[in-house]
Amino acid sequence: MAAATHAPTPPGSIKRIVAASLIGTTIEWYDFFLYGSAAALVFNTLFFPSADPLVGTLIAFITYAIGFAARPLGGIVFGHFGDKLGRKKLLVLSLLMMGGATFAMGLLPTYDAIGVWAPILLTLLRLVQGFALGGEWGGAVLIVSEHGGDKHRGFWASWPQAGAPGGNLLATGVLSLLAAVQSDAAFQSWGWRIPFLLSGLLVMIGLWIRVSVSESPVFLAAQAKAEAAAAAGAKEEAPVVEVFRRSGREVLSAIGTRFGENISYYILTSFILVYVTTHLGLPKGTALNAVLIGSAVHFVTIPLWGALSDRIGRRPVTLIGSAGMAVWAFVFFGLVDTKSFAVITLAVTAGLLLHGAMYGPQAAFISEMFDTKVRYSGASMGSQLASILAGALAPIIAVELLKDYGSSTPISVYLCAAAVITTITVAVTRETLGRDLAGSRKQETAPAPAVPAGDPA
């Protein structure tokens, strides 16, 4: 029998916690996505000059992927200390690390000024970004999931997820504005630095908000229990060891759940900038504004998908997105190839709507897979290992396929295959709707009952 449902945090408190988590996550994703947009638009010439534009872009995206490589390490380190010391302290640290690295990027000399040291320093700062983001996601979704009650967890926990399109919206919006008011020469010379330097101000705002939240009550209860057990002589293994020893299947489920979602997102928002500007020869503003509009719709609808998962389950909503994306993979590039701004915007927006169906329920879905004492480690490891296998490689593979075949068809096949992997994974994963996060997953012998429909607000 499932453990008794724990009492939810009062509505006013949960809204403050959600706001703090959302704002902090938006800023961190702004920093991370800013690099991806810059890699597609300016880093290929400023830091990785090459005679072939696609080769320069490919090298720039390789350093983009290096940031993903650091994310599992960040997930391990932040997960370990987050399960030992608490969610809040690690969230503050991740925000400072991410913002500091992004601000420093805005001060970097280019290849023309210091030669090979320019890409080396850029890559090192990208590693710091990836390390910080590897710890951010788990903490941000857990502190909301563990504060909220079981009934509306999908809705509340989806708000930190909205930080991804929120950050992308902010990064793309700033770049789009600069592209509109500056000449290409000015943007290449100094204008690209402005969004990176702006990160310093944003981090100060996010830090002020984030330090005001309270620690997760579920974590505090688990910590008190662990301390009492330790005082009695019990010995516990490190959370990361416990995760792989007792929850290996759940880690694999988390990786598979994120696989198609991760790949689709980076093709829809990062690779599209390369495809539209380099392959179709359209102005960069066309792709930037299409992603800008799509991200705005994405931001608004992610919580709606999360709320729907509270009514019908995490699995059905996720399957809507993954199965839909498998089909949309072949429609998407056909629409983009029309070179019509309106049609390109429709293609991106519809793709992001399907992505949101996978992404909205994901925070609650993955959080509910693990027990409290290893939840930060388990959620972070599953999420960040997927980021290496999926998101890190997606723009690189897509650019390489475009370079080798000169066609979007192989990219559509790649995207479809990724969506099918997520569909199969979710289809064989147990539904988690209704699980009490204060209880032990191992003690549950039957699926939790469905949660009655209700207004998520």
C-alpha positions in Angstrom: 0.0 0.0 0.0 1.3 3.5 -0.8 2.3 5.7 2.1 -0.1 8.2 3.3 -0.2 11.5 1.4 1.7 14.2 3.1 0.2 17.6 3.7 0.9 20.2 1.0 2.6 23.5 1.6 0.1 26.4 2.0 -0.9 28.0 -1.4 0.9 31.3 -0.7 4.1 29.5 0.2 4.1 27.1 -2.7 3.5 30.0 -5.1 6.6 31.9 -3.7 8.7 28.7 -4.0 7.5 28.1 -7.5 8.3 31.7 -8.4 11.8 31.5 -6.9 12.5 28.3 -8.7 11.1 29.5 -12.0 13.1 32.8 -12.0 16.3 31.1 -11.0 15.9 28.3 -13.6 15.0 30.8 -16.3 18.2 32.7 -15.6 20.3 29.6 -15.7 18.8 28.4 -18.9 19.2 31.9 -20.4 22.9 31.5 -19.7 23.1 28.0 -21.1 21.0 28.7 -24.3 22.8 32.0 -25.0 25.9 30.0 -25.7 24.0 27.7 -28.1 22.5 30.6 -30.1 25.9 32.4 -30.1 27.6 29.1 -31.3 25.2 29.1 -34.3 25.5 32.8 -35.1 28.9 34.2 -34.1 31.2 31.9 -32.3 32.0 29.9 -35.4 33.8 33.0 -36.9 35.0 34.8 -33.7 36.5 31.8 -31.8 36.7 29.0 -34.4 37.5 30.6 -37.8 37.3 28.3 -40.8 37.0 28.6 -44.5 33.9 26.4 -44.5 31.0 28.0 -42.5 29.5 24.6 -41.7 32.8 23.3 -40.4 33.3 26.3 -38.2 29.7 25.9 -36.9 30.4 22.2 -36.3 33.4 23.0 -34.2 31.5 25.6 -32.2 28.7 23.0 -31.5 31.4 20.6 -30.3 32.3 23.0 -27.5 28.5 23.5 -27.0 28.4 19.7 -26.4 31.3 19.8 -24.0 29.0 21.8 -21.6 26.7 18.8 -21.7 29.6 16.4 -20.9 30.1 18.3 -17.6 26.4 18.0 -16.6 26.5 14.4 -15.3 29.5 15.3 -13.1 27.6 18.3 -11.8 24.6 16.0 -11.3 26.7 13.6 -9.2 28.4 16.3 -7.1 25.3 18.5 -6.6 23.1 15.4 -6.1 25.4 14.0 -3.4 25.5 17.2 -1.4 21.8 18.0 -2.2 20.8 14.7 -0.7 23.0 15.3 2.3 22.8 19.1 3.0 19.6 20.1 1.3 18.2 21.4 -2.0 18.4 25.2 -1.2 22.1 25.6 -0.6 23.0 23.8 -3.8 20.5 25.9 -5.9 22.2 29.1 -4.7 25.6 27.7 -5.6 24.6 26.6 -9.1 23.1 30.0 -9.9 26.4 31.8 -8.9 28.5 29.4 -10.9 26.4 29.6 -14.0 26.1 33.4 -13.9 29.8 34.0 -13.2 30.8 31.8 -16.2 28.4 33.5 -18.6 29.5 37.0 -17.5 33.1 36.0 -18.0 32.3 34.9 -21.6 31.2 38.4 -22.4 34.7 39.7 -21.5 36.7 37.1 -23.5 39.1 38.3 -26.2 38.4 36.6 -29.6 40.7 34.4 -31.7 42.1 37.4 -33.6 43.2 38.9 -30.3 44.8 36.0 -28.4 44.8 33.1 -30.8 44.2 29.6 -29.6 43.7 30.7 -26.0 40.3 32.2 -27.0 38.6 28.9 -27.8 40.4 27.2 -24.8 39.1 29.8 -22.3 35.6 29.7 -23.9 35.6 25.9 -23.6 36.6 26.0 -19.9 33.8 28.5 -19.1 31.4 26.2 -21.0 32.5 23.3 -18.7 31.6 25.5 -15.7 28.2 26.2 -17.2 27.5 22.6 -17.8 28.7 21.5 -14.3 26.4 24.1 -12.7 23.4 23.3 -14.9 23.9 19.6 -14.1 23.1 20.4 -10.5 20.4 23.0 -11.1 17.7 20.9 -12.7 17.3 18.3 -10.0 17.3 20.8 -7.2 14.9 23.2 -8.9 12.2 20.6 -9.6 12.7 18.7 -6.3 12.3 21.7 -4.1 8.9 22.4 -5.8 7.8 18.8 -6.0 8.6 18.2 -2.3 6.9 21.4 -1.1 3.7 20.8 -3.1 1.1 18.2 -2.2 0.6 15.0 -4.2 -2.7 16.2 -5.9 -1.3 19.0 -8.1 2.4 18.1 -8.2 2.5 17.8 -12.0 1.2 21.4 -12.3 3.5 23.0 -9.7 6.6 21.0 -10.7 6.1 21.9 -14.4 6.8 25.6 -13.7 10.6 25.1 -13.2 10.4 23.2 -16.5 9.0 26.4 -18.1 12.3 28.0 -17.1 13.8 26.3 -20.2 11.7 28.0 -22.8 11.7 31.1 -20.5 15.5 31.2 -20.7 15.5 30.5 -24.4 12.8 33.2 -24.9 14.9 35.7 -23.0 18.2 34.7 -24.8 16.6 34.7 -28.2 14.7 37.9 -27.5 17.8 39.8 -26.6 19.7 38.4 -29.6 16.8 39.2 -31.9 16.6 42.7 -30.6 20.3 43.3 -31.1 20.1 41.9 -34.6 17.3 44.3 -35.4 19.0 47.5 -34.1 22.6 46.7 -35.0 24.3 46.1 -38.3 25.9 42.6 -38.8 29.3 44.2 -38.4 28.5 45.8 -35.1 26.9 42.6 -33.8 30.0 40.6 -34.8 32.3 43.2 -33.3 30.9 43.9 -29.9 27.1 43.6 -29.8 27.2 39.8 -29.1 28.8 40.6 -25.7 25.8 42.5 -24.3 23.6 39.4 -23.6 26.5 37.7 -21.8 27.3 40.7 -19.6 23.5 41.2 -18.8 23.7 37.8 -17.0 25.5 39.5 -14.1 22.5 41.6 -13.3 20.1 38.8 -13.8 22.0 36.5 -11.4 21.8 39.2 -8.7 18.1 39.3 -9.1 17.7 35.6 -9.1 20.0 35.2 -6.0 18.0 37.7 -4.1 14.8 35.7 -4.8 16.3 32.2 -4.4 17.8 32.8 -0.9 14.3 33.6 0.4 12.8 30.1 -0.1 12.6 27.5 2.7 14.1 24.1 2.6 12.0 21.1 1.4 10.0 19.7 4.4 10.2 16.2 2.8 14.0 16.5 2.8 14.1 17.9 6.4 12.1 14.9 7.6 14.3 12.5 5.8 17.4 14.2 7.1 16.2 14.0 10.7 15.4 10.3 10.2 18.9 9.7 8.8 20.5 11.5 11.6 18.6 9.5 14.2 19.6 6.3 12.4 23.3 7.4 12.3 23.2 8.1 16.0 22.0 4.6 16.5 25.0 3.2 14.7 23.5 2.7 11.2 25.8 3.3 8.3 24.5 4.7 5.0 26.3 4.6 1.6 26.8 7.6 -0.6 23.5 8.6 -2.4 25.1 8.0 -5.9 26.1 4.5 -4.8 22.6 3.8 -3.5 21.0 5.1 -6.7 22.9 2.6 -8.9 22.6 -0.3 -6.4 18.8 0.0 -5.8 17.4 2.3 -8.5 19.3 1.4 -11.7 16.1 0.7 -13.6 14.6 4.0 -12.6 17.8 5.8 -13.8 17.4 4.1 -17.2 13.7 5.0 -17.3 14.6 8.6 -16.7 17.2 8.6 -19.5 14.8 7.0 -21.9 12.0 9.5 -20.9 14.3 12.4 -21.6 15.9 11.0 -24.8 13.4 12.1 -27.5 12.5 15.2 -25.6 16.1 16.4 -25.3 17.0 15.7 -29.0 13.8 17.3 -30.3 14.3 20.5 -28.3 17.8 21.2 -29.5 16.9 20.5 -33.1 13.9 22.8 -32.8 15.7 25.6 -31.1 19.4 25.4 -31.8 20.0 23.5 -35.1 17.1 25.4 -36.7 19.2 28.6 -36.6 22.0 26.9 -38.6 19.5 25.3 -41.0 17.6 28.5 -41.8 20.7 30.8 -42.1 23.3 28.4 -43.7 21.2 25.9 -45.7 18.3 28.1 -46.7 20.2 31.4 -46.9 17.6 33.4 -45.0 18.4 36.2 -42.5 19.2 35.1 -39.0 16.2 37.2 -37.8 13.9 34.8 -39.5 15.0 31.8 -37.4 15.4 33.9 -34.2 11.9 35.4 -34.4 10.3 32.0 -35.2 12.0 30.5 -32.1 11.0 33.5 -30.1 7.3 33.1 -30.9 7.4 29.3 -30.5 9.2 29.7 -27.1 6.5 32.1 -25.8 3.8 29.6 -26.6 5.9 26.8 -25.2 6.4 28.7 -21.9 2.6 29.2 -21.5 1.6 25.6 -22.3 4.1 23.6 -20.3 2.2 24.1 -17.0 -1.0 23.1 -18.8 0.5 19.8 -19.8 1.7 19.4 -16.2 -1.8 20.0 -15.0 -3.2 17.5 -17.5 -0.8 14.9 -16.1 -2.4 15.4 -12.7 -5.7 14.4 -14.2 -4.9 11.5 -16.6 -1.4 10.5 -15.6 2.3 11.2 -16.4 2.6 8.5 -19.0 -0.4 9.3 -21.3 0.6 13.0 -21.6 4.2 12.1 -22.3 3.1 9.6 -24.9 1.1 12.3 -26.7 4.2 14.3 -27.1 6.6 11.5 -28.0 4.3 9.8 -30.5 3.4 13.1 -32.0 7.0 14.1 -32.4 7.8 10.9 -34.2 5.3 12.0 -36.9 6.1 15.7 -36.8 9.8 15.0 -37.5 8.9 14.5 -41.2 6.5 17.4 -41.4 8.7 19.9 -39.7 11.5 20.4 -42.3 9.0 20.3 -45.2 7.3 23.3 -43.7 10.6 25.1 -42.9 11.8 24.5 -46.5 9.0 26.8 -47.7 11.1 29.7 -46.6 8.0 31.5 -45.4 8.4 33.1 -42.0 4.8 32.4 -41.0 5.1 28.7 -42.0 8.5 28.3 -40.3 7.0 29.8 -37.1 4.1 27.4 -37.3 6.5 24.5 -37.7 8.6 25.5 -34.7 5.6 26.3 -32.5 3.8 23.0 -33.2 7.0 21.1 -32.6 7.5 22.9 -29.2 3.9 22.2 -28.3 4.6 18.5 -28.7 7.8 18.8 -26.9 5.9 20.5 -24.0 3.8 17.4 -23.6 6.9 15.4 -22.9 8.6 18.1 -20.8 5.7 19.3 -18.7 5.0 16.1 -16.7 8.7 15.2 -16.7 9.7 16.9 -13.4 6.9 15.1 -11.4 7.4 11.9 -13.3 11.1 11.6 -12.7 10.9 12.9 -9.1 8.3 10.3 -8.2 10.6 7.5 -9.4 13.1 7.9 -6.5 13.1 7.8 -2.7 13.8 11.0 -0.8 17.3 10.1 0.4 18.6 9.5 -3.2 16.1 11.6 -5.1 18.4 14.5 -6.0 21.1 12.1 -7.1 18.8 9.8 -9.0 16.8 12.6 -10.8 20.0 14.4 -11.6 21.9 11.4 -12.9 19.0 10.2 -15.1 18.5 13.6 -16.5 22.1 14.6 -17.1 23.2 11.2 -18.6 20.4 11.7 -21.1 21.8 15.2 -21.8 25.1 13.7 -23.0 23.5 10.9 -25.1 20.8 13.2 -26.6 21.0 17.0 -26.3 24.8 17.3 -26.5 25.0 15.3 -29.7 21.8 16.5 -31.4 23.1 19.7 -33.0 26.4 18.0 -33.9 24.7 15.0 -35.5 22.2 17.2 -37.3 24.9 19.5 -38.7 27.0 16.5 -39.8 24.0 14.9 -41.5 23.2 18.2 -43.3 26.9 18.5 -44.4 27.1 15.0 -45.7 23.7 14.6 -47.4 22.6 18.2 -48.1 19.1 17.2 -47.1 16.8 17.3 -44.1 15.5 13.7 -44.6 18.2 12.0 -42.5 17.7 14.5 -39.7 14.0 13.7 -39.7 14.8 10.0 -39.4 17.1 10.7 -36.5 14.5 12.8 -34.7 11.8 10.2 -35.3 14.0 7.4 -34.0 14.7 9.4 -30.8 11.0 10.0 -30.2 10.3 6.3 -30.7 12.8 5.4 -28.0 11.1 7.7 -25.6 7.7 6.3 -26.6 8.8 2.7 -25.9 10.5 3.7 -22.6 7.4 5.5 -21.2 5.1 2.7 -22.4 7.0 0.1 -20.2 7.5 2.5 -17.2 5.2 2.3 -14.3 2.7 5.2 -13.8 3.8 7.3 -10.8 0.7 9.6 -10.4 -0.4 9.8 -6.8 2.8 8.7 -5.2 3.6 10.2 -1.8 7.1 11.6 -2.0 7.6 11.1 1.8 7.0 7.4 1.4 9.4 4.7 0.2 9.0 3.5 -3.4 10.2 0.0 -2.3 7.3 -0.3 0.2 4.7 0.2 -2.5 3.3 -3.0 -3.8 0.6 -1.7 -6.0 0.1 1.4 -8.2 -1.2 4.4 -6.4 -4.8 5.3 -7.1 -5.6 7.9 -9.7 -5.9 11.4 -8.3 -9.3 13.0 -8.7 -9.6 15.8 -11.2 -9.4 19.2 -9.7 -8.4 22.8 -10.5 -4.6 22.9 -10.4 -4.5 26.5 -9.3 
